Amino acid sequence: MHEPAPAAPQSRFFLSHRGLPFETVIDVVLKDRAGQPKVARLRDGRILKLFRNSRRPSLRWFYPTSFRFRHAAGRLRGLGIPVPDVEHVFFHLPSWQHGVIYRPLAGSTLEEHGIGASLLTPLATLVAGLHHAGIYFRGLHPGNIVLCGDGSLGLIDFGSARFFRRPLNARYRERNLNLMVRMPAHRALFSEHDWRDFLQRYRTIARRLDPAIDAPLDIPL
């Protein structure tokens, strides 16, 4: 993968009995199905990401998505992958919501920037490296991959990532690669030629990391 990134400042956890900091919100980026803020930009440029806990007893009460988001950020950063710096993890008692406040990555997503031939090898290197490290990123698509200012590729919205102790097997790899082009808008970012080229580069890098791996290649666009 990459050289390990510098450690981010340790995030803090707090309980809130009062209102969430919506008075500092200047732009609601994403709403949930009920029309409530899910991702918002704060006045100082930081991002507020909210998750809603079920009021029914669940194991997720003890390790909610906000904690998994912070944990995943640390794991990915340890592999040298640029990720947002998580500054706060909080739980808001009145609304039963929890969330994170983080500094966004500087750059543009591949969905915004586009995927040209020059990005195929870096993209294949990133994905093959994740799979070799045993990381199944269910949000693996161009909208969650950021082209940073220094030319490196970073990740966002990784709260649902799963971490295994061994490299992913062929079934998980194929499923994960399919997620990259599941949405029509994401498929449109690749030409047939570039998609085949990307898969070939992915296979080459994956086998370099682990010669015994059966890396998928025949995934239709």
N, C-alpha and C positions, 0 to 999 in steps of 0.2 A: 504494500500500500504506500502511504506517504510517510515522511518523518513525523513522529508524534508532535502534535500541535502544543503550544504553550498551555499550561493549565489555566482554566478560566477561574475568576474569582469565585469562591465558594458561595453557593446560593443560600438564601435564608428562607426559613419556613415561618409562617405566622397564621394565627387564627383571627378571623375578623367577625365581630358581632355587629358591625356597622355596614354602611353601604359599600359596594364595590367602587373602585375608583373611576366610575363612568364620567365624573365631572372633568376628568383629564383626557377623555377620549375625543379625538378630533375626526376620526374616520373609522366607521365600522366596516371592516374588510369582508367579513363573512357572517351570515346569520344561520341559526339552526332551523329545523323544520317548523318550529313554533314561532319563528320570526324574532327570536331573541339573539342578542350579540353572542357570537362564538369566537371571533377573532377581531380585535380592534387595535388601531394604532393610537398610542398616547402622544401627548403634546411634546414630550421630550424625544420622540422617535422610537421608543421601545414598543414592543408588541405585547398585548394582553391576550392570552389564549385561555378560554374557559371550557371546562368539562362539567357535565352534570351527573351527580351521583344518584343512583336509585335509592329511594327511601326504604326499600325492602332490604332486610339484612343480606349481606353478600360479602364474600371474601375480598372483593374489590374495595370495601371500606378500609381495609388494613393496608392495601397497596394500590391506591387509585392511579388513574392514568397520568395525573400530574407528576407523581413520584416516578412512574415508569418513563415519562418524558425526560425528566432530569437524569435518571439512571442511564437511559439510552444516549443522551448527549455526552455523558462522561465516557461511555464505552466507545462511541464513535470517535470522539476527540482523541482518545488514547491510541486509535489506529491512524491518526494523522488526517482524519477527514474533517474539513471545516464544518462546523455546526454553530447555531446560535448560542450565545452565552446566557444561560439561565440564571437570573439574578434572584428571583423570588418564587417560592412555591407556597400557595395559600389555600385555605379552606374557609369559605364564607357560610356561616351557620344558617342565617335566615333563608337563603335561597337554595341551600344544599348543593352549592356549586364549589368546585375547586379549580385551580388553574395555575398557570405560570406566567411570569413576566420576564421577557428576554430581549436581548439586543439582537436585531435581525442581521443576517449576513448581508454584506454589501455586494451587490451584483444583481443579475437578472436570472430568472428561471430559464431552463431550456425551452419551456413552452413559450416564453416571451422572446427569447433570443433566436430560437431556431437551432437546428442540428445540422451543421454542414459536415463535409468530409473531414475537416480538421479536428472535429470533436469525437469522431468515432473511436479512435484508439483510447483517448482519456476516459470516455464513457465505458468502453469495454473493460478497461483496467479497473475502474471504480466498481463496476458490478461484479466482475470476477473476484476482486478482492473481498467484497462483502460476502460473497458465497463461500469463499475459501475460509473466511473467519467464522463461518457458521451463522451468519446474520440473514434472516428472512425479513425483508422490509416490505410489508404489505402495501405501503404507499409508494412503491418504486415506479415512478412515471415522470415524464419531463417537467410536470408542474411542481415537483418536489425536489428537483435537482437544480442547484444554483451554480451558474458560471460566475465565479468570484473575480474580483479585480485583478488578481495575480495570475489568472488563467486556470486555477485549480477548480475542481468540482466539489461542491458541498451539498449537504442534505438538510431538508427542513421537514417538519410534520412527521416525525419518526416515533411518535408515542406508541404506535402499535407494533414496532419492530420486535422480533423474537430472536433471542440469542441462544444458539445451540453450542454444545461443547466440541462438535466436530464439523468439518465442512459439509455443506448441504449436499444431499444426494441428488441424482438426476431429476427425480420427480419434483422436488422443491425448486430446483433451478429452472426447470421448464415452466412451472407455474408462475414463478417470479418474473421471468422474461416475458411471459404472456401479458402480465399486468402492465408492462411498459407501453403496449400498443392496444390495450383493451378499448380505450375511448377513441372515437373517430378523430377528435381533434389531435390526439397524440399520434395516431397512425399517420395522419397527414404530414407530420414532421419528417417522416422517412420516405424516401423513394424506395421502390422494390430493390434496386441495386444497393443503396446504402444500408438497408436493413439486412440483406444477405452479407454484406461486407462487415457490418457490426457483429453479426453472429459468428462469422468466421474469426474475427479478431478476438471475440470473447472466448471462443473455443481454444484458440491458440494460447491465450494468456492463462486460462483455467488449467490447461494441461501442463503448462510450464510450472504452475504452482503445485499441481498434483497430477503426475503422469497417469495415475490409475483412474482418474475421474472420467466418467462418461458424460461429457458436456453436451447438452442438447444443441442441435444445429437446425433441424427442420421445423421451424416455427413460422407459420404463415403470417404475412402482414395483413 
